């Protein structure tokens, strides 16, 4: 999934670059003098006006460098149910974003435009991280999108609530027992939820899978091309028992048990949640849309427990609407190259991007994972380090620890259906003190396995 939810959205990062560089390496439209219009996703609804102003300025830069292309922005936030409706209704923009989890399914269903020749003409087409680029390719290595961002899972915490509860915000918890103890202390001392988790619109299943991986469990296994759904595993049971105890034993989960990606970010930004897990890329949303005070933000790695423990990773893909014409496809790839990719591969573009964002008080320097390779990432971050304006020291727990954790990809077969089935399990545990965890998981396993077996 995309932390984007998540994303895990089109507004994961606002990217600016030089107009002179906007079209210098991307493929040309079918004809240089052919007028073409494309619609592109911009930021999620509710983002600050300064962020929208920066986006509009970038559109103008792009159009100046590409006078035959007209760009129309559309606000956009990916969620499983709404995306399915938009896809079915044909209301998606010509350029839109999806999570890694949806790439393979949409490719197999013939619902994404083939942009292979356009992508291969880009100077960095052969430099993608193999684990990342796999999400946008079919078995023949054809391209149906461009991976634009990758994330790892993180534990986000409110430093102000830590301080108010008598905890040291520079020493976040490193074990699940410490998370529980800190959550209880936050709830008792401040009256706010010490720890909470997403529960609906497929995000409950997403984060339960994250918690499962962190405890060494897996929700699917694949052998000889056959997928077995394994929701009823020790890691998932332990993760649900943890939630049960935080809620029913410690009374540290608050009173709202229907959060999705957007609403839990909102609650966290308002100081109503001490800790929660999500993708490592949400700081920008918290600042742009949720009015989070940067000094209150902290991020560290999710605790690992037991053999085979790993961190769930994912990312965001920029895709082109299958209804786009050849000229629109070419223009779309130009836009993706301009808006999302130049800052990762070109020093001048990266520096101007950072300057532009910093001038409009937009975040610069949020930790990210490599779309290409670590050396390329480190180089691009070195270019913009003078413009970092985020509390990077308050994210040190994540930056220093994430590369030491074992990355584990999201479940690949019917991912969203699996997540949706687990939503109801998470909700049941949080609302029914006597919920039968094993029984709920056995039932969910049977239901998802039937979907997987049906193809």
Secondary structure, DSSP 8 states (H G I E B T S, - for coil): --TB--B--TTSS-----GGGTTSSS---SSTT--EEEEEE---TT--HHHHHHHHHHHHHHHHHSTTEEEEEE-----HHHHHHHHHHT---SEEEEEHHHHHHHHHTT-B---HHHHHTSTTTT-S-HHHHGGGB-TT--BS-EEEEEEEEEEEEEHHHHHHTT--TTS---SHHHHHHHHHHHHHHHSSBSS----STTHHHHHHHHHHHHTT--SEEEETTEEEE--SSHHHHHHHHHHHIIIIIS--S-S-----HHHHHHHHHTT-BSEEEEETT-HHHHHHHS---GGGEEEEE----STT--EEEEEEEEEEBTT--HHHHHHHHHHHIIIIIHHHH-HHHHHHHHHHHHHTT---------SS-HHHHHHHHHHHGGG--S-GGGGHHHHHHGGGS-EE----SSHHHHHHHHHHHHHHHHH-TT--HHHHHHHHHHHHHHHHHT-
